[in-house]
Amino acid sequence: MHELEHIFSCLKEMLELKPYYVYDYEQKQYVLCGKIDCQYGVHAASGEVVALDDL
């Protein structure tokens, strides 16, 4: 499995998608987008999922 696919498979259940409005200057209005965030990461050497607050 490709490294990025492995990382995504480890974190996909922990990802947060939040609504986020961004101003589009061409349309001159706000556009609803999504902001992806995660409180966890994958340790490069061990492949272990770790809380970012613990680093």
Residue pairs with C-beta under 8 A, 6 or more apart in sequence:
1 9
6 42
6 47
7 42
10 42
10 47
10 49
11 38
11 40
11 41
11 42
11 49
14 38
14 39
14 40
14 49
15 36
15 37
15 38
16 36
16 37
16 38
16 39
17 34
17 35
17 36
18 34
18 35
18 37
19 32
19 33
19 34
19 35
20 32
20 33
20 34
20 35
21 30
21 31
21 32
21 33
22 30
22 31
22 33
23 29
23 30
23 31
24 30
24 31
38 52
39 51
39 52
39 53
40 49
40 50
40 51
40 52
41 49
41 50
41 52
41 55
42 48
42 49
42 50
43 49
43 50
